[in-house]
Amino acid sequence: MFRYTIRRLLWMIPVIVGVSLIIFVLMDLVPGNIVDTIDTSMMSEDQIAELYVRYDLDKTVFYRYGKYMLGLIQGDLGVSQATGRTVWREFTYGFPYTLRLAFFILLLGVAIAIPMGIFAAKYAGTIWDTLITGITIIGMSMPSFWVGLLLIMLFSAKLDWLPPIYTKGNPLSYLMPVVAGGVSMAATITRQTRSAMLDTRRADFLRTARAKGVSERNITWRHALRNALIPIVTQVGVMLAVTLAGSAVIETVYSLPGTGKLTVQAVQQRDTTMACGLVILTCILYVLILLAVDLVYALVDPRIKVQFQRKGKSRRKLL
């Protein structure tokens, strides 16, 4: 298990290098630069030229990338070209908002999805199963930003029940963003839960449990669900990582000051250092969450833990 964890963590190095290089190249290909976002109407040509030199815009993108990576190796994520604040400071300011949003979206999605998936599997082939399947298809088909706009039109513009954008100190500000993000998550996890429960409900050990007189409730929640948790945990972990990494749309719609909105603003301002730093940190979080999901497998299914132990022993024997 320890060797596996170390190997997965080492794989982050090429991932970070590749992602950061792509960000630098794409930001260089996009028309405009950081100087274009600055009011230079009162500056002379020499002063504008000094700005280009200050931001290394007179040099190639690979020079700027190499300079940034040299600082990154030393633990320096850089300083925002637009605000002058460090990337780490901006990230630590916005990440709690993104984390809070992702947590509530996950909580809502799991609370709705798992009971619905179990119910659909229990009544597979009936009208209830067809109804739930139709609802999940609709939920997966609707983009979160579109759902968010519909919620704003209904609950803010028409009914005036909820604030249309984030308001500090108002917990109701999170209600519509959570629902907008939870719709797709709940639909995806519901389909995965239904599929996993259908595969497990056909297992021989459940027939044996029924023959012994175990109640259907215990069979469903203690035996079937526990053995179906591997694909469900996988889907939940992936959806959490996707929500953390892809929260830019919801945060922009509702003006949440999270890392997603900060990344969008950095791209709009052509702030390459800020955009690259935020994407790198988000990428690291993504990889760590997927690693945590793999490690949870050993807790959910002891057979996987035994496999890790056997692989470690076989390697030591070869050495």
C-alpha positions in Angstrom: 0.0 0.0 0.0 2.8 2.4 0.9 4.7 1.7 -2.3 1.5 2.2 -4.4 0.8 5.5 -2.7 4.4 6.8 -3.3 4.2 5.7 -7.0 0.9 7.5 -7.5 2.3 10.7 -5.9 5.4 10.6 -8.1 3.1 10.5 -11.1 1.9 13.9 -10.2 5.3 15.4 -11.4 4.8 14.7 -15.1 1.1 15.6 -14.8 2.0 19.0 -13.3 4.7 19.6 -16.0 2.3 18.7 -18.8 -0.7 20.8 -17.4 1.5 23.8 -16.7 3.0 23.7 -20.2 -0.4 23.5 -21.8 -1.7 26.5 -19.8 1.3 28.6 -20.8 1.1 27.7 -24.5 -2.7 28.3 -24.6 -2.4 31.6 -22.8 0.2 32.6 -25.3 -1.9 31.7 -28.3 -4.9 33.6 -27.0 -5.0 37.1 -28.5 -3.9 39.8 -26.0 -1.7 39.8 -22.9 -1.5 41.3 -19.5 -0.4 44.7 -20.8 -3.6 45.0 -22.9 -5.7 44.8 -19.6 -3.8 47.8 -18.2 -4.8 51.4 -18.9 -1.8 52.6 -21.0 -3.5 55.7 -22.4 -1.4 58.0 -20.3 1.9 56.1 -20.8 4.6 56.8 -23.3 5.9 54.1 -25.7 9.0 53.7 -23.5 6.9 53.1 -20.4 4.8 50.5 -22.3 8.0 48.8 -23.5 9.1 48.7 -19.9 5.9 46.8 -19.0 6.7 44.2 -21.7 10.2 43.8 -20.3 8.8 43.5 -16.7 6.4 40.7 -17.7 9.0 39.1 -20.0 6.7 39.5 -22.9 9.6 40.4 -25.1 10.8 36.8 -24.7 9.5 33.5 -25.9 6.8 31.6 -24.1 9.2 28.8 -23.3 11.6 31.2 -21.6 8.7 32.4 -19.4 7.6 28.8 -18.8 11.2 27.7 -17.8 11.4 30.7 -15.5 8.1 29.9 -13.8 9.0 26.2 -13.4 12.3 27.1 -11.8 10.4 29.1 -9.2 7.9 26.2 -8.8 10.6 23.7 -8.1 11.6 26.0 -5.2 8.0 26.1 -3.9 7.1 29.5 -5.4 3.8 29.5 -7.3 4.4 33.0 -8.4 2.8 36.4 -8.0 -0.3 37.6 -9.9 0.5 39.9 -12.7 -2.8 41.7 -12.3 -3.1 42.1 -8.6 0.4 41.7 -7.3 -0.7 39.2 -4.7 0.8 35.7 -4.4 -1.0 32.8 -6.1 -1.0 30.9 -2.8 -2.7 33.8 -1.0 -5.4 34.0 -3.6 -5.9 30.2 -3.6 -6.2 30.0 0.2 -8.8 32.8 0.1 -11.0 31.3 -2.6 -10.6 27.6 -1.8 -12.8 27.5 1.3 -15.7 28.8 -0.8 -15.1 26.1 -3.4 -14.6 23.4 -0.8 -17.8 24.4 1.0 -19.8 24.4 -2.3 -18.4 21.0 -3.4 -19.1 19.4 0.1 -22.8 20.5 0.0 -23.2 19.4 -3.6 -21.7 16.0 -2.7 -23.9 15.7 0.4 -27.1 16.6 -1.6 -26.1 14.3 -4.5 -25.4 11.3 -2.3 -28.4 11.8 -0.1 -30.7 11.7 -3.1 -28.8 9.3 -5.4 -28.2 6.2 -3.2 -31.8 5.8 -2.0 -33.1 6.4 -5.5 -30.6 3.9 -7.0 -31.5 1.3 -4.5 -35.2 1.8 -5.1 -34.7 1.6 -8.9 -32.7 -1.6 -8.6 -35.2 -3.2 -6.2 -38.1 -2.5 -8.6 -36.1 -3.0 -11.8 -38.3 -3.4 -14.9 -41.3 -1.6 -13.3 -42.8 1.8 -14.0 -40.8 3.2 -11.0 -37.5 2.1 -12.5 -38.4 3.6 -15.8 -39.5 6.9 -14.2 -36.2 7.1 -12.2 -34.1 6.2 -15.3 -35.9 9.0 -17.2 -35.3 11.5 -14.5 -31.6 10.6 -14.3 -31.2 11.0 -18.1 -32.7 14.4 -17.9 -30.5 15.4 -15.0 -27.4 14.3 -16.7 -28.4 16.1 -19.9 -28.9 19.5 -18.3 -25.7 21.6 -18.0 -25.2 23.1 -14.5 -25.0 26.6 -15.7 -28.3 26.2 -17.5 -29.9 24.8 -14.4 -28.4 27.7 -12.4 -29.9 30.3 -14.7 -33.3 28.6 -14.6 -33.2 28.7 -10.8 -32.2 32.4 -10.8 -35.1 33.2 -13.2 -37.6 31.3 -11.0 -36.6 31.8 -7.4 -34.9 35.3 -7.7 -36.4 37.1 -10.6 -40.0 35.8 -10.4 -40.6 34.7 -6.8 -38.0 36.8 -5.1 -37.3 34.1 -2.5 -33.5 33.7 -2.9 -30.6 36.1 -3.6 -29.5 35.8 -7.3 -25.8 36.1 -6.4 -23.6 35.2 -3.4 -24.1 37.5 -0.4 -21.6 37.2 2.4 -23.2 36.1 5.6 -26.3 34.8 4.0 -26.5 31.0 4.1 -29.3 31.0 1.5 -26.8 32.2 -1.0 -25.5 28.6 -1.3 -28.9 27.0 -1.8 -29.3 27.6 -5.6 -25.6 26.9 -6.4 -25.8 23.6 -4.5 -28.9 22.5 -6.3 -27.5 23.5 -9.7 -24.4 21.4 -9.1 -26.2 18.6 -7.3 -28.6 17.8 -10.1 -26.0 16.3 -12.4 -24.1 14.6 -9.6 -27.3 13.0 -8.2 -28.3 11.7 -11.6 -24.9 10.2 -12.3 -24.5 8.5 -8.9 -28.1 7.2 -9.1 -27.4 5.4 -12.4 -24.2 3.9 -10.9 -25.9 2.8 -7.7 -28.7 1.1 -9.7 -26.3 -0.7 -11.9 -24.1 -1.9 -9.0 -27.1 -3.0 -6.9 -28.5 -5.0 -9.8 -25.2 -6.9 -10.2 -25.0 -7.6 -6.5 -28.7 -8.6 -6.0 -28.1 -11.6 -8.3 -25.3 -12.9 -6.1 -25.6 -16.3 -4.4 -24.9 -15.1 -0.9 -28.0 -13.0 -1.0 -30.1 -16.0 -1.8 -28.5 -17.8 1.1 -29.3 -14.8 3.4 -32.9 -14.8 2.3 -33.1 -18.6 2.9 -31.8 -18.1 6.4 -34.6 -15.6 7.1 -32.6 -12.4 7.1 -34.9 -9.4 6.6 -35.0 -7.7 3.2 -34.0 -4.4 4.8 -30.8 -5.9 6.2 -30.1 -7.7 3.0 -30.4 -4.4 1.0 -28.4 -2.1 3.3 -26.0 -4.4 5.1 -25.1 -7.0 2.5 -26.0 -5.9 -1.0 -25.1 -2.2 -0.6 -21.8 -3.0 1.1 -20.7 -5.3 -1.7 -21.8 -2.7 -4.3 -19.8 0.1 -2.7 -16.7 -0.2 -4.9 -18.2 1.3 -8.1 -20.3 3.7 -6.1 -17.3 5.0 -4.1 -15.4 5.4 -7.4 -18.2 7.4 -8.9 -18.6 9.6 -5.8 -14.8 10.3 -5.7 -14.7 11.2 -9.3 -17.7 13.4 -9.1 -16.2 15.2 -6.0 -12.9 15.8 -7.9 -14.8 17.0 -11.0 -16.9 19.4 -8.8 -13.8 20.8 -7.2 -12.0 21.2 -10.5 -15.0 22.3 -12.5 -16.7 24.7 -10.2 -15.8 27.7 -12.4 -19.2 27.7 -14.2 -21.3 27.7 -11.0 -19.1 30.1 -9.2 -19.2 32.5 -12.2 -23.0 32.3 -12.5 -23.6 33.0 -8.8 -20.5 35.2 -8.2 -19.0 32.9 -5.6 -15.4 34.1 -4.8 -14.0 30.6 -5.2 -10.9 29.3 -7.0 -13.0 28.6 -10.1 -14.1 32.2 -10.5 -10.5 33.3 -9.8 -9.3 31.1 -12.6 -11.8 32.6 -15.0 -10.8 36.1 -14.0 -7.2 35.2 -14.4 -7.8 34.0 -18.0 -9.9 37.1 -18.8 -7.1 39.3 -17.5 -4.4 37.3 -19.4 -2.8 36.7 -16.0 -0.7 33.6 -16.9 1.0 33.2 -13.6 -2.3 33.2 -11.6 -4.1 30.9 -14.1 -1.2 28.4 -14.2 -0.8 28.4 -10.4 -4.5 27.9 -9.7 -4.7 25.1 -12.3 -1.7 23.3 -10.9 -3.1 23.4 -7.3 -6.5 22.2 -8.6 -4.8 19.4 -10.5 -2.9 18.3 -7.4 -6.2 18.2 -5.5 -7.8 16.2 -8.3 -5.0 13.6 -8.1 -5.1 13.4 -4.3 -8.8 12.8 -4.3 -8.6 10.0 -6.8 -5.7 8.5 -4.7 -7.8 8.7 -1.6 -10.6 6.9 -3.4 -8.2 4.1 -4.3 -7.1 3.8 -0.7 -10.7 3.7 0.5 -11.2 0.6 -1.6 -9.0 -1.3 1.0 -11.4 -0.2 3.8 -14.5 -1.1 1.9 -13.3 -4.4 0.4 -10.7 -6.3 2.5 -9.9 -8.4 -0.6 -8.2 -5.4 -2.2 -6.1 -4.8 0.9 -4.9 -8.4 0.7 -4.0 -7.9 -3.0 -1.9 -4.9 -2.1 -0.1 -6.9 0.7 0.6 -9.8 -1.6 2.1 -7.5 -4.3 4.3 -5.9 -1.7 5.5 -9.3 -0.4 6.2 -10.6 -4.0 8.3 -7.5 -4.7 10.4 -8.0 -1.6 11.0 -11.7 -2.5 12.2 -10.7 -5.9 14.6 -8.2 -4.3 
